[in-house]
C-alpha cells in the first residue's frame, strides 16, 4: 500500500511540476516578446529625427 501511495504522490508532484514549468515558460515568452517590442520602440525613437527644432532668435 505504501509503495502505491508514494508512486501516486510522486506522479501528482511531477504533473504539478510540469504544469508549473509550462506556466513559467509561457510567462517568460510573454516577457521576452514585451522586451523585444520595447527595444524596437526605443531604437525607432532614437533613429527618428526630432520633430521640434529649437527656434533661433532673429533680434
N, C-alpha and C positions, 0 to 999 in steps of 0.2 A: 504494500500500500504506500509506504513512504517513497519508494522509488517512482511510482506513477505520479505522486503529488509533486515531487521535485521536478520531474520532467515537464509536467503541466505548468508549473510556476516558471521554469526556465523558458518555455515556449511563449508564455504570456509576456515575460520580460523582453524576449527577443522581438516579438511583434510590436510591442510598445516602443522599443528602441528603433526599429525600422521606421515606424510612423514618425517618431521624433526626428530622426535624421532626415526623412523626406521633407518634413516641415521646415527644418533648418536650411536644407538645400534650396527650397523654394524662396525662403526669406532672403537668402544670400543672392539668389538670382535677381530678385527684385531690387535689392540694394545695389547690385552691380549695374543693372540697367539704369537706375536712377543716377548713379555717379557718372556713367558714360554720357547721359543726356546733359547733366550739369556741366561736365567738362566741355562738351560740344558747344554749349551756350556761352561759356566763358571764352573759349577760343574764338567763336564767332564775334563776340563783343570786342575782343582785343584787335581783331583784324579790321573791323569796320571803322571808317573814319568818323571822327566826332562830328555830330550834327551841328553843334553850336560853336561858332568861331568867336574868339574874343574881339570885341569892337575896338578899333583904333580911333583915338580921338583926333579930330582934324581941327584943333583950335589954332 
